[in-house]
């Protein structure tokens, strides 16, 4: 650990050392954002007043532990402790280069494919959560002008498909 925190954390950007250390922790911010997934279940669970706060604590704790572990493993796997080489890698992605250096080409391709698949699943999850929120606003007549169209639930599949498609098209326009 001393090697990771004292030798690898050299300052490559002329920031104060304390600021560089805090800045290095920002990739783990997603671990704190996980509580949001538990909030989406508030309308679905029984006794939400008790269940949701405990779920928030559990998701934050689990993701914090996993995120901290991942950050430490990545820091420990930097080849020869050469952070500058990781920052200026030819692949353009320090994480990809780190996985390639640690596991070799075939395993790096396999692991990066799994990561890409996981990101696709996260995008679908975000689409579902956002569609649910849009439909909830429309159901309560909270969306001006379009609420009648968006709050429609398809009787055949019992899904607010218009809300889902509205969100999907909006996300496509924004990307």
WOLINKA-V351636 format. One line per field, one symbol per residue. phi: phi as a letter, one per 20 degrees, with the letter a starting at -180 (. if undefined). psi: psi as a letter, one per 30 degrees, with the letter a starting at -180 (. if undefined). Layout:
phi: ???
psi: ???
//
This chain:
phi: .fffedefefeecmeggfffffffeffefgfeffgfffffegedeflffeffgfffffffffffffffffffffffefflmefffffdfffncgfffffffednffffffffffffffffffffffffffffffffffgeledfmdffffffdfffdlcffffffffgffffffe
psi: eeeefeeehljfgglkeeeeeeeffffgffeffffeeeeffefflkhfeeeeeeeeeeeeeeeeeeeeeeeeeeefgkkggieeeeeglfffjeeeeeeeeefleeeeeeeeeeeeeeeeeeeeeeeeeeeeeeeeeeeghfjkegeeeegkkkfefhkieeeeeeeeeeeeef.
//
